[in-house]
Amino acid sequence: MANKAYKFRVYPTQEQAQLLAKTFGCVRFVYNKMLEERIQIYEKFKDDKEAVKKHKFPTPAKYKRDFPWLKEVDSLALANAQLNLQKAFTNFFSGRAGFPKFKSRKAKQSYTTNMVNGNIKLADGYIKLPKLKWVKLRQHRQIPVHHIIKACTITKTKTGKYFISILTEYEHQPVPKEIENVVGLDFSMNTLYVDSEGKRANYPRFYRQALEKLAQAQRVLSRRRKGSNRWHKQRLKVAQLHEKIANQRQDFLHKTSRQLANRYDAVVIEDLNMKGMSQALHFGQSVHDNGWGLFTTFLQYKLAEQGKKLIKIDKWFPSSKTCSHCGRMKASLSLTERQFRCECGFVADRDTNAAINIKKEGLKQLGTA
């Protein structure tokens, strides 16, 4: 079985928008209440993690007795808040994440509901959801009939738009593709990547392009009285600029990853720590602008659904310092050196040389080198 999500924009009525706002608030409230109780237990038994894990924690039903207004919203949304908190603690105890934090009103507004006894339905540009009934939907593509709806996540953006992500499950057993065409990608701060054939992604750097306009809009916002009508209008303008940049970036990454997934049977990349790179090298804006992490996520699932492979090699592999022609490794190579020159006489672009080495290392892992 495989999963696939379909994202559409929804247009709730004023009454539905009020219920959505109430649901977002209730989900956040229940999450924070449960986290508060878990923190108390954790502080009491923090020397015995097993005792914390085995402790029976309350369900959202407990809070409905003390806070009757919780009954007005979708109970499945509250149940999912409990599951999300449980997952956060599981990740914390396994060392994959930090200690769970309280949810702020400024955080992303969303909630998830599940398909139970046909409570979610799609029909003629509308979607039926628990408590909300029929909500207008802009369905720009059809969901295949063999896809079974499992859950829906409703999200409100900073600009006041509503979206729904419909998670489906379907029978899919991709036939492993015979690996013939392989490419290596070397991460590039400016162009997203350089491949082993010398081609560059030429990422337009949308954030950098909009930086001046964004700075101007934020300066205007800083001069407005917080909470006033003019402040809200300007805040919306700033949010719209950020949303446009994010949409442009996502569109570029989707199209680029799709081209690679269709063209190659395997793609080899380095398993980079982007957060560490942005902090250590003070390249935060450039790293976050090109969205390498999002790009690799898109690439991975687009390859997997076709039976193809994304190969990740060790981030410490010396791809930049190694000569792709003779295999000799340099003792040091500064970031300012954009041409790779080897004692054997080989001269190449630094990034292209690294991409060729990444491809060769990937082929070794595949056993085809």
C-alpha positions as CSV (number, residue, x, y, z in Angstrom):
1,M,0.0,0.0,0.0
2,A,1.2,3.6,-0.7
3,N,0.0,7.0,0.3
4,K,-0.5,10.2,-1.7
5,A,-1.8,13.6,-0.6
6,Y,-3.8,16.0,-2.8
7,K,-3.9,19.7,-1.9
8,F,-6.7,22.0,-2.9
9,R,-7.9,25.4,-1.9
10,V,-11.2,25.6,0.0
11,Y,-13.7,28.5,0.3
12,P,-15.6,28.2,3.6
13,T,-18.6,30.4,4.3
14,Q,-18.4,33.0,7.1
15,E,-20.1,30.6,9.5
16,Q,-17.7,27.7,8.5
17,A,-14.7,30.0,8.9
18,Q,-15.8,30.8,12.5
19,L,-16.1,27.1,13.2
20,L,-12.6,26.5,11.7
21,A,-11.1,29.3,13.9
22,K,-12.8,27.7,16.9
23,T,-11.4,24.2,15.9
24,F,-7.9,25.6,15.5
25,G,-8.1,27.2,18.9
26,C,-9.6,24.0,20.6
27,V,-6.9,21.8,19.1
28,R,-4.2,24.1,20.4
29,F,-5.9,24.4,23.8
30,V,-6.1,20.6,24.2
31,Y,-2.6,20.0,23.0
32,N,-1.2,22.6,25.6
33,K,-3.4,21.2,28.4
34,M,-2.1,17.6,27.8
35,L,1.4,18.8,27.4
36,E,1.1,20.7,30.8
37,E,0.1,17.4,32.5
38,R,2.8,15.5,30.8
39,I,5.4,18.0,31.9
40,Q,4.3,17.5,35.5
41,I,4.7,13.8,35.2
42,Y,8.0,14.1,33.4
43,E,9.4,16.4,36.2
44,K,8.2,13.9,38.8
45,F,9.7,10.8,37.1
46,K,12.4,12.2,34.8
47,D,15.0,9.9,36.2
48,D,12.9,7.0,35.2
49,K,11.9,7.5,31.5
50,E,10.2,4.1,31.3
51,A,7.8,5.2,34.1
52,V,6.9,8.3,32.1
53,K,6.3,6.2,28.9
54,K,4.0,3.7,30.8
55,H,2.0,6.4,32.6
56,K,-1.6,6.6,31.6
57,F,-2.3,10.1,30.3
58,P,-5.8,11.6,30.0
59,T,-7.6,11.8,26.7
60,P,-9.3,14.9,25.3
61,A,-12.7,13.5,26.6
62,K,-11.5,14.5,30.2
63,Y,-11.3,18.1,29.2
64,K,-14.8,18.2,27.7
65,R,-16.3,17.8,31.2
66,D,-14.5,20.9,32.4
67,F,-14.7,22.8,29.1
68,P,-18.1,22.0,27.5
69,W,-17.3,24.3,24.4
70,L,-14.8,21.6,23.3
71,K,-17.9,19.5,22.2
72,E,-18.7,22.1,19.5
73,V,-15.7,21.0,17.3
74,D,-14.7,17.9,15.6
75,S,-13.7,15.2,18.2
76,L,-11.3,13.6,15.7
77,A,-9.3,16.8,15.5
78,L,-8.8,16.7,19.3
79,A,-7.9,13.0,19.1
80,N,-5.2,13.8,16.5
81,A,-3.8,16.5,18.8
82,Q,-3.3,13.8,21.4
83,L,-1.6,11.6,18.8
84,N,0.7,14.4,17.6
85,L,1.8,15.1,21.2
86,Q,2.5,11.3,21.7
87,K,4.6,11.4,18.6
88,A,6.5,14.4,19.8
89,F,7.4,12.6,23.0
90,T,8.3,9.4,21.2
91,N,10.7,11.5,19.0
92,F,12.1,13.2,22.1
93,F,12.7,9.9,24.0
94,S,14.4,8.4,20.9
95,G,16.7,11.4,20.6
96,R,15.3,12.5,17.2
97,A,13.9,15.8,18.5
98,G,13.9,18.2,21.4
99,F,11.5,18.4,24.3
100,P,7.9,19.2,23.0
101,K,6.9,22.9,23.3
102,F,3.6,24.7,23.9
103,K,1.7,25.8,20.8
104,S,1.4,29.5,20.3
105,R,-1.5,31.5,18.7
106,K,1.0,32.7,16.2
107,A,1.9,29.2,15.1
108,K,0.5,27.5,12.0
109,Q,-3.2,27.1,12.2
110,S,-4.3,23.6,11.2
111,Y,-6.0,20.4,12.3
112,T,-6.4,16.9,11.0
113,T,-9.6,14.8,10.8
114,N,-10.0,11.2,9.8
115,M,-12.3,9.2,7.5
116,V,-14.7,7.2,9.7
117,N,-17.9,5.6,8.3
118,G,-17.9,7.8,5.2
119,N,-17.9,11.1,7.1
120,I,-15.7,12.7,4.4
121,K,-17.1,12.9,0.8
122,L,-16.2,14.6,-2.5
123,A,-18.9,15.7,-4.9
124,D,-19.3,18.4,-7.5
125,G,-16.8,21.0,-6.3
126,Y,-17.6,20.4,-2.6
127,I,-16.1,18.3,0.2
128,K,-18.1,17.1,3.2
129,L,-16.2,17.3,6.5
130,P,-17.2,16.5,10.1
131,K,-19.1,19.4,11.8
132,L,-18.5,21.7,8.8
133,K,-20.8,19.9,6.4
134,W,-20.3,20.8,2.7
135,V,-17.4,23.2,2.0
136,K,-16.7,24.7,-1.4
137,L,-13.5,23.2,-3.0
138,R,-11.4,24.2,-6.0
139,Q,-10.5,20.7,-7.3
140,H,-8.0,21.4,-10.1
141,R,-7.3,17.7,-10.6
142,Q,-9.2,14.4,-10.0
143,I,-8.3,11.9,-7.3
144,P,-8.2,8.4,-8.9
145,V,-11.2,6.2,-8.0
146,H,-9.0,3.5,-6.6
147,H,-7.5,6.0,-4.0
148,I,-9.2,5.6,-0.6
149,I,-9.4,8.8,1.5
150,K,-7.8,8.3,4.9
151,A,-7.6,11.7,6.5
152,C,-7.8,15.5,5.7
153,T,-5.7,18.3,7.1
154,I,-7.2,21.8,6.9
155,T,-4.8,24.8,7.1
156,K,-5.2,28.5,7.2
157,T,-2.3,30.6,5.8
158,K,-1.1,34.0,7.2
159,T,-2.9,35.7,4.3
160,G,-6.3,34.2,5.3
161,K,-6.5,31.5,2.6
162,Y,-7.7,28.0,3.4
163,F,-6.3,24.8,2.0
164,I,-7.1,21.1,2.5
165,S,-4.6,18.2,2.1
166,I,-6.4,15.0,1.4
167,L,-4.4,11.9,2.3
168,T,-5.2,8.8,0.3
169,E,-4.2,5.2,0.3
170,Y,-3.9,3.0,-2.8
171,E,-2.4,-0.3,-4.0
172,H,0.9,0.5,-5.6
173,Q,3.9,-1.8,-5.9
174,P,6.4,0.0,-8.1
175,V,8.6,-2.3,-10.2
176,P,12.3,-1.6,-9.4
177,K,13.8,0.1,-12.4
178,E,17.0,-1.2,-14.0
179,I,19.6,1.4,-13.2
180,E,21.2,2.7,-16.4
181,N,21.1,6.5,-16.2
182,V,22.7,7.9,-13.0
183,V,23.5,11.5,-12.1
184,G,25.4,13.0,-9.2
185,L,24.3,16.4,-7.7
186,D,26.6,18.7,-5.8
187,F,24.8,21.2,-3.6
188,S,25.4,24.8,-4.7
189,M,24.6,27.8,-2.6
190,N,23.8,30.0,-5.6
191,T,22.3,27.6,-8.2
192,L,20.8,24.9,-6.0
193,Y,23.0,22.2,-7.5
194,V,25.6,21.4,-10.2
195,D,25.2,17.9,-11.7
196,S,27.9,15.5,-12.9
197,E,27.3,16.5,-16.5
198,G,28.2,20.1,-15.7
199,K,24.7,21.5,-15.8
200,R,23.4,23.9,-13.2
201,A,19.9,24.2,-11.8
202,N,20.0,28.0,-12.1
203,Y,17.7,28.6,-9.1
204,P,16.3,32.1,-9.5
205,R,16.9,33.0,-5.7
206,F,13.3,34.3,-5.3
207,Y,13.9,35.5,-1.7
208,R,17.0,37.6,-2.8
209,Q,15.0,39.1,-5.7
210,A,12.2,40.2,-3.3
211,L,14.5,41.3,-0.5
212,E,14.3,45.0,-1.2
213,K,10.5,45.0,-1.7
214,L,10.1,42.9,1.5
215,A,12.4,45.2,3.5
216,Q,10.4,48.2,2.4
217,A,7.1,46.6,3.3
218,Q,8.4,45.6,6.7
219,R,9.7,49.1,7.4
220,V,6.2,50.5,6.7
221,L,4.7,47.8,9.1
222,S,7.1,48.8,11.9
223,R,5.8,52.4,11.7
224,R,2.2,51.3,12.0
225,R,0.4,51.3,15.4
226,K,0.1,47.6,16.3
227,G,-3.5,46.4,16.1
228,S,-4.8,49.3,14.0
229,N,-6.6,48.8,10.7
230,R,-3.6,50.2,8.8
231,W,-1.3,47.8,10.7
232,H,-3.5,44.8,9.7
233,K,-3.5,45.9,6.1
234,Q,0.3,46.2,6.0
235,R,0.8,42.9,7.9
236,L,-1.3,41.3,5.1
237,K,1.0,42.8,2.4
238,V,4.1,41.4,4.1
239,A,2.5,38.0,4.5
240,Q,1.4,38.0,0.8
241,L,5.0,38.7,-0.2
242,H,6.3,35.8,1.9
243,E,3.6,33.5,0.5
244,K,4.5,34.5,-3.1
245,I,8.2,33.7,-2.5
246,A,7.3,30.3,-0.9
247,N,5.0,29.4,-3.8
248,Q,7.6,30.4,-6.4
249,R,10.2,28.3,-4.6
250,Q,7.9,25.3,-4.3
251,D,6.9,25.5,-8.0
252,F,10.5,25.6,-9.1
253,L,11.5,22.7,-6.9
254,H,8.6,20.6,-8.0
255,K,9.3,21.1,-11.7
256,T,13.1,20.6,-11.3
257,S,12.7,17.4,-9.2
258,R,10.2,16.0,-11.7
259,Q,12.5,16.6,-14.6
260,L,15.3,14.7,-12.8
261,A,13.0,11.9,-11.7
262,N,11.8,11.3,-15.2
263,R,15.2,11.5,-16.8
264,Y,17.4,9.4,-14.5
265,D,17.1,6.0,-12.9
266,A,19.1,7.0,-9.8
267,V,20.2,10.3,-8.4
268,V,23.1,10.6,-6.0
269,I,23.4,13.4,-3.4
270,E,25.4,14.1,-0.2
271,D,23.5,13.6,3.1
272,L,24.0,17.2,4.2
273,N,23.1,18.9,7.5
274,M,21.6,22.1,6.2
275,K,20.8,23.6,9.6
276,G,24.4,23.1,10.7
277,M,25.7,24.5,7.5
278,S,23.6,27.7,7.7
279,Q,24.7,28.3,11.2
280,A,28.4,27.4,10.9
281,L,29.1,29.3,7.7
282,H,26.7,32.2,8.3
283,F,24.9,31.4,5.0
284,G,21.5,31.2,6.6
285,Q,19.6,33.3,4.0
286,S,21.2,31.5,1.0
287,V,20.6,28.1,2.4
288,H,17.0,28.7,3.4
289,D,16.3,30.5,0.1
290,N,17.1,27.6,-2.2
291,G,15.2,25.0,-0.1
292,W,17.6,22.0,-0.6
293,G,15.9,20.0,2.1
294,L,12.5,20.4,0.4
295,F,14.0,19.6,-3.0
296,T,15.5,16.3,-1.8
297,T,12.1,15.4,-0.2
298,F,10.3,16.0,-3.5
299,L,13.0,14.1,-5.4
300,Q,12.9,11.1,-3.1
301,Y,9.1,10.4,-3.5
302,K,9.1,11.2,-7.2
303,L,11.8,8.7,-7.8
304,A,10.3,6.1,-5.4
305,E,6.9,6.1,-7.1
306,Q,8.6,5.1,-10.4
307,G,10.7,2.4,-8.8
308,K,13.9,4.5,-9.0
309,K,16.4,5.4,-6.3
310,L,17.8,8.4,-4.4
311,I,21.2,7.5,-3.1
312,K,22.6,9.5,-0.2
313,I,26.4,9.3,0.5
314,D,28.2,10.3,3.6
315,K,28.4,14.1,4.2
316,W,32.1,13.7,5.2
317,F,33.0,12.2,1.8
318,P,35.7,14.5,0.4
319,S,34.0,15.1,-3.0
320,S,35.4,18.6,-3.4
321,K,39.0,17.7,-2.6
322,T,39.3,14.6,-4.7
323,C,40.4,14.6,-8.3
324,S,37.6,12.9,-10.4
325,H,40.2,12.0,-13.1
326,C,43.1,10.3,-11.1
327,G,41.6,10.0,-7.6
328,R,44.3,12.0,-5.8
329,M,43.1,14.0,-2.8
330,K,44.2,17.5,-1.9
331,A,45.2,18.3,1.6
332,S,43.2,21.5,1.6
333,L,40.8,23.5,-0.7
334,S,39.5,26.9,0.3
335,L,36.0,28.1,-0.6
336,T,37.4,30.9,-2.8
337,E,39.0,28.3,-5.2
338,R,36.3,27.8,-7.9
339,Q,38.6,25.8,-10.2
340,F,39.9,22.4,-9.3
341,R,43.5,21.9,-10.4
342,C,45.2,18.6,-9.8
343,E,48.9,17.6,-10.1
344,C,48.0,15.2,-12.9
345,G,47.1,18.2,-15.0
346,F,43.3,17.8,-14.7
347,V,41.4,21.1,-14.5
348,A,37.7,21.4,-14.0
349,D,35.0,23.5,-12.4
350,R,35.1,22.8,-8.6
351,D,31.4,21.9,-8.3
352,T,31.4,19.8,-11.5
353,N,34.4,17.8,-10.2
354,A,32.6,17.3,-6.9
355,A,29.4,16.1,-8.6
356,I,31.4,13.5,-10.7
357,N,32.9,12.2,-7.4
358,I,29.5,12.0,-5.8
359,K,28.2,10.0,-8.8
360,K,31.2,7.6,-8.6
361,E,30.6,7.1,-4.9
362,G,26.9,6.4,-5.5
363,L,27.7,3.9,-8.2
364,K,30.0,2.1,-5.7
365,Q,27.0,1.9,-3.3
366,L,24.8,0.5,-6.0
367,G,27.5,-2.0,-6.9
368,T,27.7,-0.9,-10.5
369,A,31.0,1.0,-10.4
